[in-house]
Amino acid sequence: MSSKYEIIIFWSEEDSAFIAEVPELPGCMADGKTYKEALHNAEIIIAEWIDTAQSIGRAIPSPKGRLAFA
């Protein structure tokens, strides 16, 4: 599975897990014990977010690519 949405992954001491946020999809986030697991879970959640949005008639934002600059 491959997503075109930006995914931001960071370590959370509070959760003792990697957190993956998808800023373009409100409320879309996942976690994992490893960076790869968080990324994998985020890709699953993106697909589920889109499926849910379609089923309730919510607009699905087009991926904009890179949003933040370091």
N, C-alpha and C positions, 0 to 999 in steps of 0.2 A: 504494500500500500504506500502511496506517495502523496503528500499533501503540498499544495502550493502556498499555504498559509504560513506566515511567520510563526515559529514556535520558540519561545524563550524558556530556557531551562536553567534552573539555579538550585543550589543546595539549601535546604531549610534545616537549620539546627533544631528548631522547635518541633518539626515533624520527623526529624531523622530520615529524611527522604529527599530525592530530587523532585522538584516541582516543575511541571511543564505548563506554561500559559500560552494561550492562543489569543492575542489581543484583539484581533479582528472579529472574533466570535464571542460575544458577551457571555461570561460565565463558563467558558470552555477551558477546562484545565484538567490535568491528570498528575499522577505521581508515580514514583517507582523507586525501588531500592538501589538501582543503578541508573546512570545517565541513559543508557540504551533502553532500559525498561521504561523509563519515563517517556522517552521519545516514542517508543512503540505504543504505549498506552495513549499518548496524545493523538497519534494517528487514528486509533480506534475511536476515541472520543470525538474527533473532528467528523468522522463519517456518521457517528450516531447523532451529533449535533445537527448536521445537515439533514439527515433523515427525519428527525423530529421537527425541524423548522419546515420542511416540505409538507409534512403531514398536518401541521396546524396552520399552514398558509403564511408563515413568517418569511420575510425577505431574507435572502442569503447574500451576504456581501461578497463581492468579487475579491479574490486575493490581490493584494497590492504589492506583495513581495516585501522587501526589507523596509521596516518602518522606523527602526531606531538606529542611530549611528553612534559608534563608540569613539 
